[in-house]
Amino acid sequence: MQIPRFALSLTDSQREVRRSMQAICDNFNHEYWRDHASDGTYPHEFVGELGAEGWLGALVPEEYGGKGLSTAETVVMMEEIAASGAGFGGAQAVHGGIYNSPPLVENASESRRQALLPKIASGEVSIQAFGLTEPGAGSNAPDMDTFAERDGDEFVISGEKMWISRVDVSDYMLLVARTTPKSELEKNSRGISMFLVDLADAQSQGRMEREPIEKSASTFVNSYHITFDGLRIPAENLIGQEGEGFYQVLDGLNEERLVIAAELIGMAELALAKGAEYASERIVFDQAIGANQSIQHPLAAAHADVQAARQLTYEAAERSAAGDLSREALGARANAAKYLAAEAAFDAADAAVQAHGGKGIATEYDVERYFREARLSRLVPVTQQLALNYLGERELGLPRSY
């Protein structure tokens, strides 16, 4: 079954994205996603079909062969993917390939854009990996220690990155590293730069090691602990202005959080559909268990919360695309949308598991995977607490707590 959605006024472009996504996703059933989740394998067939249809270039301008869309369309795209059966983890399998292109569009040299963007748009080249998080820094990303030192016409990179996903299915990585020592700066967010790393070249140098991280959620994508030890990359692989890399990262965070919210909304709809269907069919004590308010009310409450999160997410995405929000106003909406969507997804998945009773932890019913992924979403890409910190400080005028 499909959960009804409160009506939203969609543009022609959004409706076309929805039709296209539904047509592609219809080729990949629940068993496909269940098998890949169980095996911990990347959904190459699904991603390949998206790439062949040009959807990995959704945010690449048309002049470079992309679709030239905006976040107003990608929230539709990722909600549909998640709701089709992929869930949050399946959507994350392609998330990086789409949202790693804007830094190149906005900050790379024209020659670099001409060389790479058409190949990204066609699916020929993959930039799925983004190297930001470090073991010692965690949510305090500007406190990073990975250092890129200029040596003639090269940069030499040493340091560690943690929880870097999709490295094994990427041709390139966008890497964020320090280029000025922290001791020389008043603010840690300064002196950080963004680089493009050719992963095949990095492997051939033997200066980059990756160690897979065993995990219980989002098993469609592998995540790694990466160590750089004197990795050399051409100076021309610097993206944008040296020392401004962290601000380049910030420029895309709000839009990305809206897309994360859409992915969680799609998975929540999926969990609710599974829970409601089972509760309507399962007969105990001569009646469907969905007639019991202890089953019905948690599902209904989660449905209401999902619709509220969806309304906020779509409104913010549309206004972001229109350019009529300040960075601060968009940041407030993006953090609120991510917070609400993660809470709604968790409640929806929890209600779906509870409705299934003991079968809720059986992999063949899928809802246990949605629950694990929903729990993960309260941690990534920003914790619920940091989202509330942002709202408390920026919207309510409360003192900074960190």
C-alpha positions as CSV (number, residue, x, y, z in Angstrom):
1,M,0.0,0.0,0.0
2,Q,1.0,3.7,-0.4
3,I,0.5,6.1,2.4
4,P,-1.5,9.2,1.4
5,R,0.4,12.5,1.4
6,F,-1.1,15.8,2.2
7,A,-1.4,17.7,-1.1
8,L,1.4,20.0,-2.1
9,S,1.4,22.3,-5.1
10,L,4.2,20.8,-7.2
11,T,5.8,22.5,-10.2
12,D,5.9,20.8,-13.6
13,S,9.6,20.0,-13.1
14,Q,8.9,18.4,-9.7
15,R,6.1,16.3,-11.1
16,E,8.3,15.1,-14.0
17,V,11.0,14.1,-11.5
18,R,8.4,12.1,-9.5
19,R,7.2,10.3,-12.6
20,S,10.8,9.5,-13.7
21,M,11.8,8.2,-10.2
22,Q,8.8,6.0,-9.9
23,A,9.4,4.5,-13.3
24,I,13.0,3.7,-12.4
25,C,12.2,2.5,-8.9
26,D,9.5,0.1,-10.1
27,N,12.3,-2.0,-11.5
28,F,13.7,-2.6,-8.1
29,N,11.4,-4.4,-5.6
30,H,11.6,-4.9,-1.9
31,E,13.5,-8.2,-2.3
32,Y,16.2,-6.4,-4.2
33,W,16.8,-4.0,-1.4
34,R,16.4,-6.6,1.3
35,D,19.1,-8.8,-0.4
36,H,21.6,-6.0,-0.8
37,A,21.0,-4.9,2.8
38,S,21.5,-8.4,4.1
39,D,24.7,-9.0,2.0
40,G,26.1,-5.5,2.7
41,T,26.5,-4.9,-1.0
42,Y,26.3,-1.7,-3.0
43,P,23.2,-1.5,-5.3
44,H,25.2,-1.1,-8.6
45,E,22.3,-2.0,-10.8
46,F,20.1,0.8,-9.4
47,V,22.8,3.4,-9.3
48,G,23.8,2.4,-12.8
49,E,20.3,3.0,-14.1
50,L,20.1,6.4,-12.4
51,G,23.4,7.3,-13.9
52,A,22.4,6.1,-17.4
53,E,19.4,8.4,-17.2
54,G,21.5,11.3,-16.1
55,W,20.1,11.6,-12.6
56,L,23.5,11.7,-10.9
57,G,23.9,15.0,-12.7
58,A,20.7,16.4,-11.3
59,L,22.5,19.4,-9.9
60,V,25.0,19.8,-12.8
61,P,24.1,22.8,-15.1
62,E,22.7,22.0,-18.5
63,E,25.7,23.6,-20.2
64,Y,27.8,20.8,-18.8
65,G,25.4,18.0,-19.8
66,G,23.4,17.9,-16.5
67,K,19.8,18.3,-15.7
68,G,20.2,21.8,-14.2
69,L,17.8,21.1,-11.3
70,S,17.7,22.5,-7.8
71,T,17.0,21.3,-4.3
72,A,13.3,21.8,-5.0
73,E,13.5,18.9,-7.4
74,T,16.1,16.7,-5.5
75,V,13.9,16.6,-2.4
76,V,11.2,15.0,-4.6
77,M,13.8,12.7,-6.2
78,M,15.2,11.4,-2.9
79,E,11.8,11.0,-1.1
80,E,10.6,8.8,-4.0
81,I,13.8,6.7,-3.9
82,A,13.5,6.1,-0.2
83,A,9.7,5.5,-0.3
84,S,10.1,2.9,-3.1
85,G,11.7,0.4,-0.8
86,A,15.3,1.6,-0.7
87,G,14.8,3.4,2.6
88,F,17.3,5.9,4.0
89,G,20.3,3.6,3.3
90,G,19.4,3.1,-0.3
91,A,19.0,6.8,-0.8
92,Q,22.4,7.3,0.7
93,A,23.9,5.1,-1.9
94,V,23.4,7.9,-4.5
95,H,23.3,10.9,-2.2
96,G,27.0,11.7,-2.4
97,G,27.1,11.4,-6.2
98,I,24.5,14.1,-6.5
99,Y,25.6,16.5,-3.7
100,N,29.3,16.3,-4.3
101,S,28.9,18.1,-7.7
102,P,27.8,21.6,-6.4
103,P,31.3,22.4,-4.9
104,L,32.8,21.7,-8.3
105,V,30.1,23.7,-10.1
106,E,30.6,26.7,-7.8
107,N,34.3,26.7,-7.0
108,A,36.3,24.6,-9.5
109,S,38.2,26.2,-12.4
110,E,36.4,26.3,-15.8
111,S,38.9,23.8,-17.2
112,R,38.1,21.4,-14.3
113,R,34.4,21.9,-14.8
114,Q,34.6,21.2,-18.5
115,A,36.7,18.1,-17.9
116,L,34.6,16.5,-15.1
117,L,31.1,17.7,-15.0
118,P,29.9,16.2,-18.3
119,K,31.3,12.8,-17.1
120,I,29.6,13.1,-13.7
121,A,26.3,14.0,-15.5
122,S,26.6,10.9,-17.8
123,G,27.5,8.5,-14.9
124,E,30.9,7.9,-16.5
125,V,32.8,9.4,-13.5
126,S,31.7,9.0,-9.8
127,I,32.5,11.4,-7.0
128,Q,30.6,9.7,-4.3
129,A,33.1,10.2,-1.4
130,F,33.5,13.2,0.8
131,G,36.3,13.4,3.3
132,L,35.5,15.7,6.2
133,T,35.0,13.9,9.5
134,E,38.0,13.0,11.7
135,P,38.4,10.7,14.7
136,G,39.4,13.5,17.0
137,A,37.1,16.2,15.8
138,G,33.7,14.6,15.3
139,S,31.0,17.1,15.1
140,N,33.5,19.9,15.6
141,A,34.7,19.6,12.0
142,P,36.9,22.8,12.0
143,D,39.1,21.2,14.6
144,M,40.5,18.9,12.0
145,D,44.2,18.0,11.9
146,T,44.6,16.5,8.4
147,F,47.2,18.8,6.8
148,A,48.0,19.6,3.2
149,E,51.4,21.2,2.8
150,R,52.4,23.0,-0.4
151,D,55.5,21.6,-2.0
152,G,56.1,23.3,-5.4
153,D,53.4,22.3,-7.8
154,E,52.0,19.7,-5.4
155,F,50.3,19.4,-2.0
156,V,51.4,16.7,0.4
157,I,48.6,15.4,2.6
158,S,48.9,13.5,5.9
159,G,46.2,12.7,8.5
160,E,43.1,10.7,9.2
161,K,39.5,10.7,8.2
162,M,36.7,8.7,9.7
163,W,33.3,7.5,8.5
164,I,34.1,8.2,4.9
165,S,31.5,6.4,2.8
166,R,31.4,5.1,-0.8
167,V,35.2,5.3,-1.3
168,D,35.1,1.9,-2.9
169,V,32.6,3.0,-5.6
170,S,34.2,6.4,-6.3
171,D,36.7,7.6,-8.9
172,Y,37.4,10.8,-6.9
173,M,37.0,12.1,-3.4
174,L,36.4,15.7,-2.3
175,L,38.8,16.1,0.6
176,V,38.8,18.9,3.2
177,A,42.1,19.5,4.8
178,R,43.9,22.1,6.8
179,T,46.4,24.3,4.8
180,T,47.3,26.7,7.7
181,P,48.3,25.5,11.2
182,K,45.7,26.1,13.8
183,S,48.4,27.9,15.9
184,E,48.5,30.7,13.3
185,L,44.8,31.3,13.3
186,E,42.3,33.1,15.5
187,K,39.4,30.8,14.2
188,N,39.7,27.1,13.5
189,S,37.3,27.5,10.6
190,R,40.0,29.5,8.7
191,G,42.9,28.0,6.9
192,I,41.0,24.9,5.6
193,S,40.9,24.0,1.9
194,M,39.1,21.6,-0.4
195,F,40.8,19.2,-2.8
196,L,39.9,16.7,-5.5
197,V,41.7,13.4,-4.9
198,D,42.0,10.9,-7.7
199,L,41.5,7.7,-5.7
200,A,43.2,5.4,-8.2
201,D,46.3,7.5,-8.1
202,A,46.2,7.6,-4.3
203,Q,46.0,3.8,-4.2
204,S,48.9,3.5,-6.7
205,Q,51.1,5.8,-4.5
206,G,50.6,3.6,-1.5
207,R,50.1,6.7,0.6
208,M,46.4,6.1,1.4
209,E,45.1,3.3,3.4
210,R,41.5,2.5,4.0
211,E,40.0,0.2,6.7
212,P,36.3,-0.7,6.5
213,I,34.1,0.0,9.5
214,E,31.7,-2.7,10.5
215,K,28.3,-1.2,11.2
216,S,24.7,-2.3,11.7
217,A,22.9,0.4,9.6
218,S,23.1,1.8,6.1
219,T,24.7,-1.4,5.0
220,F,24.3,-0.5,1.3
221,V,27.3,1.7,1.5
222,N,30.7,0.9,3.0
223,S,32.3,3.4,5.4
224,Y,36.0,3.7,6.0
225,H,38.7,4.9,8.3
226,I,41.2,6.5,6.0
227,T,44.9,7.3,6.7
228,F,47.0,9.6,4.5
229,D,50.7,9.4,4.8
230,G,52.4,11.8,2.5
231,L,49.9,11.6,-0.3
232,R,50.9,13.9,-3.2
233,I,48.3,15.5,-5.4
234,P,48.7,18.2,-8.1
235,A,48.3,21.8,-6.8
236,E,45.7,22.3,-9.5
237,N,43.5,19.9,-7.6
238,L,42.8,22.6,-5.1
239,I,39.1,23.5,-5.4
240,G,38.3,27.2,-5.0
241,Q,40.4,29.6,-2.9
242,E,43.0,28.2,-0.5
243,G,41.9,28.7,3.1
244,E,38.2,29.0,2.3
245,G,37.3,25.3,2.1
246,F,35.3,25.1,5.2
247,Y,33.0,28.0,4.1
248,Q,32.6,26.2,0.8
249,V,31.4,23.2,2.8
250,L,28.9,25.4,4.8
251,D,27.4,26.8,1.6
252,G,25.9,23.4,0.7
253,L,25.0,22.1,4.2
254,N,21.5,23.6,4.3
255,E,20.4,22.2,1.0
256,E,21.9,18.8,1.9
257,R,20.0,18.7,5.2
258,L,16.8,19.4,3.4
259,V,17.5,16.4,1.1
260,I,18.4,14.2,4.1
261,A,15.0,15.2,5.6
262,A,13.3,14.2,2.3
263,E,15.0,10.8,2.4
264,L,13.8,10.3,6.0
265,I,10.3,11.3,5.1
266,G,10.3,8.7,2.3
267,M,11.5,6.0,4.6
268,A,8.9,7.0,7.2
269,E,6.2,6.7,4.6
270,L,7.6,3.3,3.7
271,A,7.6,2.1,7.3
272,L,4.1,3.4,7.9
273,A,2.8,1.6,4.8
274,K,4.4,-1.7,6.0
275,G,3.0,-1.2,9.5
276,A,-0.5,-0.3,8.4
277,E,-0.7,-3.1,5.9
278,Y,0.4,-5.7,8.4
279,A,-1.9,-4.3,11.1
280,S,-4.9,-4.5,8.7
281,E,-4.2,-8.2,7.8
282,R,-3.0,-9.7,11.1
283,I,-5.9,-11.2,13.0
284,V,-5.6,-11.8,16.8
285,F,-8.6,-12.5,19.1
286,D,-10.9,-12.5,16.0
287,Q,-10.1,-9.0,14.8
288,A,-7.4,-7.1,13.0
289,I,-4.8,-5.8,15.4
290,G,-5.0,-2.4,13.7
291,A,-8.4,-1.9,15.4
292,N,-6.6,-1.7,18.7
293,Q,-5.7,1.8,19.6
294,S,-2.4,0.7,21.1
295,I,-1.4,-0.2,17.5
296,Q,-3.4,2.4,15.6
297,H,-2.5,5.5,17.5
298,P,1.3,5.3,17.2
299,L,1.0,4.8,13.5
300,A,-1.4,7.7,13.1
301,A,0.6,10.0,15.3
302,A,3.8,9.2,13.2
303,H,1.8,9.9,10.0
304,A,0.8,13.3,11.3
305,D,4.4,14.1,12.2
306,V,5.7,12.9,8.8
307,Q,3.2,15.2,7.0
308,A,4.3,18.2,9.0
309,A,8.0,17.5,8.3
310,R,7.2,17.1,4.6
311,Q,5.4,20.4,4.4
312,L,8.4,22.2,6.0
313,T,11.0,20.4,3.9
314,Y,9.3,21.2,0.6
315,E,8.5,24.8,1.5
316,A,12.2,25.4,2.5
317,A,13.5,23.7,-0.6
318,E,11.3,25.7,-2.9
319,R,12.2,29.0,-1.2
320,S,15.9,28.1,-1.3
321,A,15.7,27.4,-5.0
322,A,13.9,30.8,-5.5
323,G,16.7,32.5,-3.5
324,D,14.4,34.4,-1.2
325,L,15.8,33.2,2.1
326,S,18.8,34.5,3.9
327,R,21.5,32.0,4.9
328,E,20.3,32.3,8.5
329,A,16.6,31.8,7.6
330,L,17.4,28.8,5.4
331,G,19.7,27.3,8.1
332,A,16.9,27.5,10.6
333,R,14.5,25.7,8.3
334,A,17.0,23.1,7.2
335,N,17.9,22.2,10.8
336,A,14.2,22.1,11.8
337,A,13.3,20.0,8.9
338,K,16.1,17.5,9.5
339,Y,15.3,17.4,13.2
340,L,11.5,16.8,12.6
341,A,12.1,14.3,9.8
342,A,14.5,12.2,11.9
343,E,12.1,12.2,14.9
344,A,9.2,11.3,12.6
345,A,11.1,8.5,10.9
346,F,12.2,7.0,14.2
347,D,8.6,7.1,15.5
348,A,7.2,5.6,12.3
349,A,9.8,2.8,12.2
350,D,9.3,2.1,15.9
351,A,5.5,1.9,15.4
352,A,5.9,-0.4,12.4
353,V,8.1,-2.8,14.3
354,Q,5.7,-2.8,17.3
355,A,2.8,-3.5,15.0
356,H,4.6,-6.5,13.6
357,G,5.2,-8.0,17.1
358,G,7.8,-10.6,17.1
359,K,8.0,-10.5,13.4
360,G,9.2,-6.9,13.6
361,I,12.8,-8.1,14.1
362,A,12.6,-10.6,11.2
363,T,14.5,-9.3,8.2
364,E,11.9,-10.6,5.7
365,Y,9.5,-7.9,6.9
366,D,12.0,-5.1,6.4
367,V,10.8,-2.9,9.2
368,E,13.8,-3.8,11.5
369,R,16.1,-2.2,8.8
370,Y,14.1,0.9,8.7
371,F,14.3,1.1,12.5
372,R,18.1,0.8,12.4
373,E,18.4,3.4,9.7
374,A,16.0,5.8,11.5
375,R,18.1,5.5,14.7
376,L,21.2,6.3,12.6
377,S,19.5,9.4,11.3
378,R,19.4,11.0,14.7
379,L,23.2,11.0,14.6
380,V,24.0,11.9,11.0
381,P,24.8,14.1,9.2
382,V,24.2,16.3,12.2
383,T,23.1,15.1,15.6
384,Q,19.6,16.1,16.8
385,Q,21.3,18.0,19.7
386,L,23.3,20.2,17.4
387,A,20.2,21.0,15.3
388,L,18.5,22.1,18.5
389,N,21.6,24.1,19.5
390,Y,21.3,26.0,16.2
391,L,17.6,26.7,16.6
392,G,18.0,27.7,20.3
393,E,20.8,30.1,19.6
394,R,19.8,31.6,16.2
395,E,16.0,31.5,16.5
396,L,15.4,31.9,20.2
397,G,18.4,34.1,21.1
398,L,19.6,31.8,23.7
399,P,23.3,31.8,24.8
400,R,25.7,29.7,22.8
401,S,26.1,26.3,24.5
402,Y,29.3,25.0,22.9
